[in-house]
Amino acid sequence: MPDQTIDYTEGLRLFYLKKYGEALPRLLRAAEAGDVKSQHFVAMLYENGNGVERDLEKAAYWYRRTAESGDREAMLTYAMIRALGKGTDADIADACHWASQSLHDGNEKARQTLSILRAQAQDAVADATAAFSAAHKTGDTDEALRQLRVAAECGSAGAQFALFQLLYDGQGDLPADKVAALLWLRDAAEQGHAEAQSLLAAYTGGGQA
């Protein structure tokens, strides 16, 4: 059995016995070795000050590590951390990114949170749209695509529809990804984009991506 699995199992046992100070070193070793579940528990221990001095900066760091490892619940938690600036700088665009990723990975609990975040992200959409136009004019396709994603994640139905078009068949160096494309199409349709609504029904046979 790998060391990180042993550390996680023993750390979890101690955690549920509320022996947080003994659990943390075990979980921290497993977390640093890349165990996603341990990363999430370490983040919670630092956030709540269980067995260690409360440290929101370390909590934010470990929530981000967990989110980057693909944990969709941690993605949503980190989205709120970024929105509120708890232990890190507040960044509404990054908050929308993580909430959007969580939703696209199947976490329906992210839907309402994302809607709230996007209502606060109008300036971020405007900035990303302007940056997209500037990059497009100079032929910087990588930056243009990055800014298009920012605008889409922050709630621009037009940007979401554009990503659908780019991803459905692939464009240039961008490989086709029909699953991701339909998720963006659904986003655009839910925000009232007429062409997206029509195409969603055609592609999915009733409007469910």
LOKE-810545 format. One record per atom (N, C-alpha, C): x, y, z. Coordinates in pm, whole numbers, plus 32768, in hexadecimal, padded with zeros to 4 digits. Example, Ala and Ser with C-alpha at 12.3 -4.5 7.8 and 13.67 -1.06 7.14 Angstrom:
2
85277DC7830C;84CE7E3E830C;85287EB6830C;85057F1F82C4;85577F9682CA;850A80038313;
This chain:
209
80557F888000;800080008000;8058807D8000;804280DC7FA3;809681557F9E;809181A28021;810081E68041;8109823280BE;809A829880C9;807882DC8058;80118344805F;7F8983098081;7F6F828D8055;7EF1824C8077;7EEC822B810C;7F5D81FC8141;7F6581DF81D1;7F50825E8221;7F9682CA81F8;7F8883498240;7EF9837D8239;7EBA837481C3;7E3083A381B6;7DD38352820F;7DDF82CD820D;7D868277825C;7D95829282F1;7E10829C8320;7E2782B683AE;7DFF834683D1;7E1F83A48379;7DF8842F8391;7D62843F8399;7D1B83FA8341;7C8984018341;7C5083C783C2;7C8B835783F0;7C5D831B846E;7C6D837D84E1;7CDF83BD84E7;7CF9841F8552;7C9F84988544;7C8584C184C8;7C2C853384B0;7BA1851884EA;7B6B84A384CF;7AE5848584FF;7AE0846A8595;7B55844E85D1;7B5E84468662;7B7284D086A0;7B7685358649;7B8C85C18670;7C1685D886AC;7C7485828687;7CFF859586B0;7D4685E0863F;7D1A865C862E;7D4386A885B9;7DDA86C285B4;7E1486DE862A;7EA386F9862D;7EF686828602;7EC68609861B;7F0B859085EF;7EE9856F855E;7E7285948534;7E47857784AB;7E9285CD8445;7EAC864B8468;7EE386A88405;7F67867A83C8;7FCB86508417;804A862883D7;803985B48375;7FE285558399;7FC884E4833F;7F87851382BD;7F1F856282CB;7ED685918256;7F2D85EF8202;7F7F863D8245;7FD5869B81FD;803D865081A8;807485E581DF;80D585968190;8091855B8113;801985258128;7FD184EB80B5;7FAA85588052;7F8385CC8085;7F5D863B802D;7FD386697FDA;804686768017;80BD86A37FCF;80EA863C7F68;80C585BD7F7F;80E585527F1F;807F854B7EAE;8016859F7EB7;7FB685A87E4A;7F3085667E63;7F1585377EDD;7E9584F87EF9;7E2885637F03;7DC7855E7EA9;7D6385C87E9E;7D0A85D07F1B;7CDF855E7F4D;7C87855F7FC3;7CCF8599803C;7D4E857A804A;7D9C85B280B8;7DAB864980A9;7DBE8677802F;7DC987078016;7D4C87508047;7CD78714802D;7C5A87538056;7C4F875980EE;7C7586EE8133;7C6E86EE81C5;7CD287508200;7D48875A81C6;7DAC87BB81F7;7D75884881E9;7D3788648177;7CFC88E98162;7C93890881CE;7C3F88A681EC;7BD888BA8253;7C1488D182DD;7C7E888682FD;7CBD88968380;7CF689238390;7D3889558328;7D6D89DE8330;7CFD8A458330;7C948A2D82E4;7C268A8D82DE;7BE08A9A8365;7BCD8A2A83AA;7B828A298427;7BD98A3484A3;7C5F8A2C8491;7CB88A338504;7CAF89B8855C;7C9B8943851F;7C9488C6856C;7D1F88878573;7D56887F85EB;7DD8884185FF;7E4C889685D2;7E2E891085A8;7E96896B8578;7E5D89F98580;7EB58A5B8585;7E858AE58585;7E3D8B028502;7DCB8B428509;7D7D8B608491;7DD28BB38430;7DD48B8783B3;7E278BCA834F;7DDD8BC782CA;7D988C3582AA;7D478C3A8230;7D9D8C3A81B2;7E168C6D81BB;7E6D8C6B8147;7E948BDB8122;7EB68B8B8188;7ED78AFF816E;7E5B8AB28143;7DE98AD4817E;7D6C8A928154;7D518AAD80C1;7D608B2B8098;7D498B4E800B;7DAB8B047FB1;7E278AFA7FDB;7E8D8AB27F8D;7E638A207F78;7E3789DE7FE2;7E1489517FD7;7D90893B7F8F;7D3389977F9C;7CB9898B7F4D;7CDA89997EB8;7D3589F27E98;7D5C8A017E0B;7DA189837DD8;7DFC894B7E2A;7E3F88CF7E02;7DD788617DE8;7D7488597E40;7D0C87F37E30;7CBB880C7DB2;7C9988897D99;7C4D88AC7D21;7C9C888B7CA4;7D1D88AB7CA5;7D73888E7C32;7D8387F87C1B;7D6C87AA7C84;7D7487187C78;7CF386DC7C41;7C8D87317C2D;7C1287027BEF;7B9D86EB7C4B;7BA787127CCA;7B3987017D28;7AD1876F7D11;7A5C874A7CDE;79F987B07CB8;79BC87F77D30;79B787B67DA6;798787FB7E1D;79EC88657E49;7A6B88437E41;7AD388A37E64;7AD589177E02;7AB788FB7D84;7AAE89677D21;7A4889CF7D4C;79D5899E7D79;796B89FB7DA3;79938A477E21;79CF8A017E7F;79FE8A437EF9;7A668AAE7ED8;7AC38A8A7E80;7B2C8AEA7E5D;7AF38B607E0F;7A8B8B487DC3;7A488BB67D7D;7A168C1E7DE1;79D98BF17E4D;79A78C4F7EB2;7A1A8C937EFC;7A858C4A7F14;7AFB8C857F54;7B318CF77EFF;7B388CE17E7A;7B6A8D487E21;7B0A8DBF7E17;7A8A8DA27E1C;7A278E0E7E16;7A2F8E667E93;7A438E277F05;7A428E707F85;7ACC8EA17FAF;7B358E6C7F6E;7BBC8E937F94;7BE58E5E801C;7BC08DE1803B;7BE18DA280BC;7C698D5C80B1;7CCF8D9C80E4;7D548D6080E1;7D9B8D72805D;7D608DBC8003;7D9A8DD67F80;7D5A8E567F4A;7D8F8E8B7EDD;7D538F027EA1;7CC98EE07E68;7C6B8F3B7E75;7BE88F297E36;7BF78F377DA0;7BB88EDC7D55;7BC08EDD7CC4;7B428E9E7C8D;7AE48EF17C60;7A638EBE7C34;7A6F8E6A7BB6;7ACC8E8D7B5E;7ADD8E3E7AE3;7B0F8DB27B03;7B6F8DA77B5F;7BA18D247B86;7B358CD67BD1;7AE58D1D7C20;7A758CDB7C66;7A148C9F7C01;79F48CE97B9A;799C8CB67B31;79DA8C3F7AE9;7A5E8C457AD5;7AA48BD67A93;7A8F8B547AE0;7AA78B577B62;7AA08ADC7BB1;7A118AAC7BC2;79B38B097BD2;79268AE17BDE;78F58AA77B5A;791E8AE27AEB;78F98AB07A67;79338A257A51;79B18A127A78;79F1898F7A69;79AA89267ABD;7984894C7B38;793D88F07B8F;78B788C67B52;786F89267B1B;77EF89077ADC;780288AF7A62;786288D07A0F;787C88817996;78AD87F479B6;78E587E37A2E;790F875D7A58;789D87107A9B;7826874B7A9B;77B187027ACA;778087257B54;77B7878D7B93;778A87B47C18;771788197C0C;769D87E87C12;7629883F7C00;761C88A77C6F;765B888C7CE2;765688EF7D4F;769C89707D28;76EF896A7CC0;773889E27C95;76E28A407C43;766F8A107C14;761F8A607BB6;75F18AE47BF4;75B78ADF7C6B;75858B597CAA;75F78BB77CD1;76638B7C7D05;76D78BCE7D2A;770F8C157CB0;77198BCE7C42;774F8C097BC8;76F68C7A7B97;76748C687BA0;76188CD27B77;762E8D517BC9;76428D407C4C;765A8DB27CA4;76E08DF57C82;77458DA57C6A;77C98DDC7C4A;77C68E287BC6;77808DEE7B64;777C8E2E7AE0;77338EB47AE5;76D48EC27B3F;768D8F417B4D;76EB8FB07B7E;775A8F877BBD;77BB8FE77BF2;78338FF87B94;78308FB57B21;78A78FAE7ACC;789B8FFF7A4D;784390627A49;782F90AF79CD;78AE90F979A3;78F691307A04;7973917679E3;79DA911579AC;79DE909B79E5;7A3C903679B6;7A1D900E7926;799B90037906;79738FE3787C;79A09051781D;798A90CD7845;79B1913F77F0;7A47914277DA;7A94912B7844;7B27912B7838;7B5690B977DD;7B1C904377F0;7B458FD077A0;7B1F8FE2770D;7AAA901E76F5;7A7E9036766C;7ADB90987626;7B029101766D;7B5F91637633;7BE791237619;7C1690D07677;7C97908D7667;7C92902975F5;7C1F8FE775E4;7C0F8F897574;7C1B8FD474EF;7BD6904574E4;7BDA90937468;7C6790C17447;7CB090EE74AE;7D39911D7499;7D9390AB746C;7D86903674AB;7DD88FC47487;7DB68F9173FB;7D368F9473DB;7D0A8F667357;7D448FC072E9;7D4790417303;7D7B90A0729F;7E0F908D7287;7E58906772EF;7EE8905672E2;7F0E8FC772B9;7EAB8F7172AB;7EC68EE87282;7EF88E8D72F0;7EE78EB7736D;7F118E6373DF;7E9F8E037400;7E9C8D9273BB;7E2A8D3773C8;7E228CF67452;7E948CD9748F;7E928C9B7514;7E538CF9757A;7E7C8D797576;7E458DDB75D5;7DB28DF675B6;7D908DFA7537;7D048E107512;7CAC8DA07548;7CD98D24753C;7C8C8CB3756E;7C828CB77606;7CF08CDD7647;7CEE8CE676DA;7C888D4D7708;7C868DC076C9;7C298E2976F0;7B988E0476CC;7B878DBB765E;7B018D8C763A;7ACB8D2E76A6;7B218CD776DB;7AF88C7D7746;7AD48CCA77C5;7B238D3177E4;7B048D847859;7A7A8DC3784B;7A5F8DFD77D7;79DD8E3B77C0;796C8DD577CA;79848D5D7793;791F8CF47798;79058CC77827;796F8CB17871;79608C8478FC;791B8CEE7951;79328D6C7930;78F58DD9797D;78678DF8794F;78358DB178E9;77A78DBB78CA;77818DF77845;77E18E0F77EB;77BE8E467769;77858DD87710;77048DE276EF;76C58D7E769A;77048D7B7610;772C8DEF75DD;776D8DF5755B;77F28DAB755C;783F8DBB75C7;78BF8D7575D2;78A98CDF75E3;78438CBA762E;78238C2C7640;77FE8BEC75BA;77AE8C34756A;77878BFE74E8;78008BF5748B;78588C577493;78D18C557440;79298BDD7465;79348BBF74E8;79828B4B7512;79438AC974DF;78BF8AC374E3;787B8A4F74AA;78A48A3C7419;78A08AA873CC;78C18A9E733D;79528A737327;79AD8AA7737B;7A3A8A85736C;7A5789F47392;7A1289C573FB;7A3189427431;79E888D073ED;797888ED73B0;7927887E737D;797188317310;79AE887772B5;79F988367249;7A90884C7254;7AB888A572AF;7B4688C772BB;7B6C89327256;7BC2898C727F;7BEE89F97228;7C848A0A7236;7CCC8A0471C6;7D5C8A1971CB;7D9F89B37225;7DEA89E57289;7E2F898C72E8;7DD4895E7359;7D58898E735B;7CFB896A73C5;7CB488E8739F;7CC9887D73EB;7C8B87FD73C7;7BF587FF73E2;7BAC87AF7396;7B1D87A373AB;7B0187627433;7A9D87947478;7A71875B74F8;79DA877074FF;798F871174CA;78FE872174BE;78BA87267547;78F086DF75A9;78B586E27630;78BE876E766A;793687A87666;794888307699;78F788947647;78F3888075C4;78A988DA756D;781688DF7594;77DA886B75AC;774B886875CE;773088A47658;7791889A76B3;778088DB7735;777B89737725;77D189A976CD;77CD8A3A76B4;774E8A60766A;77208A0B7611;76A38A2675CA;762F8A2B762D;763089D1768A;75C589D076EF;75CB8A4F7744;76438A78776B;76528AF477B8;76148B6A776C;76388B7676EC;76068BE5769B;756D8BDE768E;75398B677679;74A88B57766A;745F8B7E76E9;74958B57775C;74548B7777DC;74538C0C77F8;74AC8C5677B7;74AF8CE877C9;74638D31775B;74178CE5770B;73BD8D2376AB;73F58D3A7621;74678D007601;74A08D10757B;74498CC0751A;74038D0674C0;739D8CC7746C;73D58C597413;74468C7473D1;747F8C0F7378;74AF8B9673C7;74E48BAF743E;75108B417493;749A8AEA74BD;742B8B2A74DE;73B48AE07507;73848A857496;73838AB9741D;73578A6C73AA;73B589F7738E;74368A117391;749889A87376;749B893F73E4;7488896A7461;748A890B74D0;741C88A274BE;73A688D07499;733888737481;73588814740F;7399884973A7;73BA87F57334;7427878E7355;748C87BA73A0;74FC876073C0;74D986F9742A;7482871B7486;746A86C474F7;73E0868574F7;738E86A47494;730B86667489;72AF868A74FC;72AD87087523;72508732758A;7289879475ED;730687C275D4;733988307625;738A880A769D;73B3878A76A9;74078765771B;7490873C76E8;74F787897711;7580876876E7;75B686F6773B;
